[in-house]
Amino acid sequence: VNPAASDYDETQHVLSYATVARSVKISEVDYNRKRRAIAMNGDGDGSATQHTHGTNGRPLKRKNKDDLQKSSPQKVLKLKKKLSPRAMLKRKREQIEAARKRKAEL
């Protein structure tokens, strides 16, 4: 809830939703049935799903190095040539030389 006048519409929406959410009733039978189902499927701590992340948000298991996709040597070589300072200087010199030839032809 924000007391600012510019957020009046959003605040009104949140309050109306809270009123509806508060009025929702679940029967005791349904509640207990769902609670037992969760306890049976979980790992004893009341969780129904297998945990993949810890409470801090980090993954519990690291991926195997074999599972990671490796770049092909050709892609790495191409990228190295593209980003190499020497290759960039060579390309720039070639562009300058090509521009000089075009001017000389005119």
C-alpha positions as CSV (number, residue, x, y, z in Angstrom):
1,V,0.0,0.0,0.0
2,N,1.4,3.3,-1.1
3,P,0.0,6.6,0.3
4,A,1.1,8.6,-2.7
5,A,-1.8,10.1,-4.7
6,S,-0.2,8.9,-8.0
7,D,-0.5,5.3,-6.8
8,Y,-4.1,5.5,-5.8
9,D,-5.4,3.2,-8.5
10,E,-2.9,0.5,-7.7
11,T,-3.5,0.8,-4.0
12,Q,-7.2,0.5,-4.5
13,H,-6.7,-2.6,-6.6
14,V,-4.4,-4.2,-4.0
15,L,-6.8,-3.6,-1.2
16,S,-9.8,-5.0,-3.1
17,Y,-7.7,-8.1,-4.0
18,A,-6.7,-8.5,-0.3
19,T,-10.4,-8.3,0.7
20,V,-11.3,-11.1,-1.7
21,A,-8.3,-13.2,-0.7
22,R,-9.2,-12.9,3.0
23,S,-12.7,-14.2,2.3
24,V,-11.5,-17.4,0.7
25,K,-12.2,-20.4,3.0
26,I,-10.8,-23.9,2.6
27,S,-12.5,-26.8,4.3
28,E,-10.5,-28.7,7.0
29,V,-10.8,-31.9,5.1
30,D,-9.3,-30.4,1.9
31,Y,-6.6,-28.7,3.9
32,N,-5.5,-31.9,5.7
33,R,-5.8,-34.0,2.5
34,K,-3.4,-31.6,0.6
35,R,-1.1,-31.4,3.6
36,R,-0.8,-35.2,3.8
37,A,-0.2,-35.5,0.0
38,I,2.6,-32.9,0.2
39,A,4.2,-34.7,3.2
40,M,4.1,-38.1,1.4
41,N,5.7,-36.8,-1.8
42,G,8.3,-34.6,-0.2
43,D,11.5,-35.5,1.5
44,G,10.2,-35.3,5.0
45,D,10.4,-31.5,5.5
46,G,7.0,-30.9,4.0
47,S,8.1,-30.1,0.5
48,A,6.4,-31.8,-2.5
49,T,9.1,-31.2,-5.1
50,Q,12.7,-32.2,-5.5
51,H,14.9,-29.3,-4.5
52,T,17.2,-28.0,-7.2
53,H,18.2,-24.8,-5.5
54,G,19.1,-24.0,-1.9
55,T,17.6,-21.4,0.4
56,N,20.2,-18.9,-0.9
57,G,19.0,-19.4,-4.5
58,R,22.1,-21.2,-5.7
59,P,21.9,-24.6,-7.4
60,L,22.5,-27.6,-5.2
61,K,24.3,-29.6,-7.8
62,R,26.9,-28.4,-10.2
63,K,26.6,-29.5,-13.8
64,N,29.1,-32.0,-15.1
65,K,31.8,-30.6,-17.3
66,D,30.7,-33.1,-19.9
67,D,27.2,-31.6,-19.9
68,L,28.4,-28.2,-20.9
69,Q,28.4,-27.4,-24.6
70,K,31.9,-26.8,-25.9
71,S,32.7,-24.5,-28.7
72,S,34.3,-26.0,-31.8
73,P,38.0,-25.1,-32.3
74,Q,37.0,-23.5,-35.6
75,K,34.6,-21.1,-33.9
76,V,37.2,-20.2,-31.3
77,L,39.8,-19.6,-33.9
78,K,37.5,-17.4,-36.0
79,L,36.5,-15.4,-32.9
80,K,40.2,-15.0,-31.9
81,K,41.0,-13.7,-35.4
82,K,38.1,-11.3,-35.3
83,L,38.9,-9.8,-31.9
84,S,42.7,-9.9,-32.1
85,P,44.3,-6.4,-32.1
86,R,46.6,-7.3,-34.8
87,A,43.8,-8.5,-37.0
88,M,41.9,-5.3,-36.4
89,L,44.9,-3.2,-37.4
90,K,45.5,-5.3,-40.5
91,R,41.8,-4.9,-41.5
92,K,42.0,-1.1,-40.9
93,R,45.1,-0.9,-43.0
94,E,43.4,-2.9,-45.8
95,Q,40.4,-0.5,-45.7
96,I,42.6,2.5,-45.9
97,E,44.6,1.0,-48.8
98,A,41.4,0.1,-50.7
99,A,40.1,3.7,-50.2
100,R,43.4,5.1,-51.6
101,K,43.1,2.8,-54.6
102,R,39.5,4.0,-55.3
103,K,40.6,7.6,-55.1
104,A,43.5,7.0,-57.4
105,E,41.2,5.3,-60.0
106,L,38.9,8.3,-60.0
